[in-house]
Amino acid sequence: MLAQVSLSHWPTLILEITDLQAGANHRYELLWVILIGLIFALIIQSLSANLGVTTGKHLAKLCKAEYPTFIKYCLWLVAELAVIAADIPEVIGSAFALNILFHIPVWTGVLLTGLSTLILLGLQKYGMRKLELLISILVFLMAACYFGELVYVKPRATEVMKGLFIPRLQGDSATGDAISLLGALVMHNLFLHSALVLSRKTPPSAKGINDACRYFLLESGLALFVALLINITVVSVSGTVCATTDLSAEDSDRCSDLTLNSASFLLKNVLGKSSSILYGISLLASGQSSRITGTYAGQYIMQGFLEIKIRIWLRDLITRCIAICPSLIVAIIGGTTGSGRLIIIASIIVVSWVLGLGVIGINIYYLSTSFITWIIHSSFPKPVTVLIGVIVFPAMAFYVISLIYLMFRKDRTVTFDEKLEVSVEQGGHEVRD
């Protein structure tokens, strides 16, 4: 189970691009957002795991039993949309990886990602655990490259620590980047984690349940600590490299609009000319790691809400086909730039709402002491769970409103106007552009 929990917390494609942009635009100033987000994730994931251990049922199944039919189907629909939205970055990120490795158009790569379903299906005959291990090795290889680059560029430790523990939002785009970074930390694995703990045999006693809750807390804490180190490394490398004064004009342009498709140059000090190849392979592996956890989450959601169980490969194929449609349209119309924006817009908004709905569902059971006794509160005090439930959902609502505002607001400063003729007098001669 640790492999799946860890894969769900390691930097996914959507989190990687927000890390890169946060570092390039603000250096280390937004590291505190990652720290706070992962602390919240630890608390919420522990509540989700404790819920499964104590009740013997996962969150989707409990919601089905608790709510009337209409609300049940609404919750199921929102959860399914979140799984599909979370698959969109994997589609586009995998297309970027194919573009880097084989120089094919992004829209062609989007279509080819549908074939990865058949590839994963073929690899599953060797065992899902072995597949998870292979992907984990590739993701850790990418993390090792970033750690190597971090040692090479040597960011100032004092500046990194200030960014990690002193909240700051300086600059015009700081708020938007912080919102994107926080939203990228929010995933749909609330449903997944509450189901995965059921695979462990827990003794039916107060001591056994308490011990299991502590164990799963430590397990989640370990996975999130590793995720914290990797995210700090990615942000620090991006911030340090893009802040140097001896960048070439080409690399400077890349830093000004850093995307998954152009970030391989950050690793050139460690990997040299092979940086783009290894980066593309790890990008492809990162997409598949997120895809595995998303497929399992979707399976548990459908099984819990609707009591429908289908083959895992069929579930994966359905989700991927739906996710390909908007990805293909944006890739054809908007190209690389439009695809990068879709990663942020399509995924973070939908996934953030699921966090609020999931936390409300969890807290309903936590606060219903007639349903679950105080044993479920063994890891965290009751006021903490109430505080999380009160804060998170309004915060997510504010977050979505802020995203919509940032997407559609008009620029206050006119930077270009086709109809404007600028006259400049130089040496008595008038030059018109």
C-alpha angles and dihedrals in degrees: 000000000000090000093057093043091049093047089053091056102039117099108289123197093268092049092045093055092048090048091052094048093045091052095044094048102036107013106215100341096103099048089103089065090060092048094050093043093052092047089055089046091053092052095045094044090050091052089050092050093046090051091056094045095049100043101031089229132093125241098261092052092048091050090052091053095045106044132061120255099266095049091043092057092045091053091047092051093050091048092049091049089053092053091049092046090050089053093056094074089049090053094049094039091052089049089052089051091052089048091053095045102039104015094236122149116273093240090054089050090052090057092046092054087072088068090060087076089065091045093052089047090055093048093050091073087072090057133280092244091058091049091051090048092052093050091045090054091052092048091048089048089057090048090051090054091053090048089051091050089048090057090048098049093040104206116207107270093211092056091048092050091048090052091049098050107021113071112223135164107187124160135035096280098038095098094048093047091048091051091050091047093050092046091051090059090059113087137169094249094109086092092042098051095049088054099043093059089062090070088069118080108237120193109246094239137097092250093047093051093046091050091049092051091052091048093052090047090056091044093053090043092055093049092047093047090055089047090051092053093048093048093048089051094050093048093045094049092048092046095046098045095045092047096057117110097219097066117135118244090253094052091045090056090049091052091051090058105021116183137164088260095058105032099092091091088072089073099046093104091062103030103027116196092351092063094098093050096050091040091054092049093049090046089055091048092049090054092051093048091056089044093058093054091043092052092051091046091052091048093053092045093053093042093048101044100034103020088232119138120189133172112286094234091052090050089050092048093051093049093047094048091053092047092049094061100068091034092055094047093051093043091054096044103032103025120201095336094050092046091053091052092049089059089061100036103041099041110035097049096052097038092050091058091053090057090057094046092045093050091049089052092049094048093049088064094040093053094043097085091175088065100038124022126223090274090087090063093062096114100041133022117254094247089059093057091047091049092051091049093048095047105038103058097048088044090054091048090052089045094055092046089050091051092051090049093049091048098052106028117117119242111256093212122057107227100173137018123176093206095051117102115200118206119202124181114214120171092340093306123112117222121197124197 
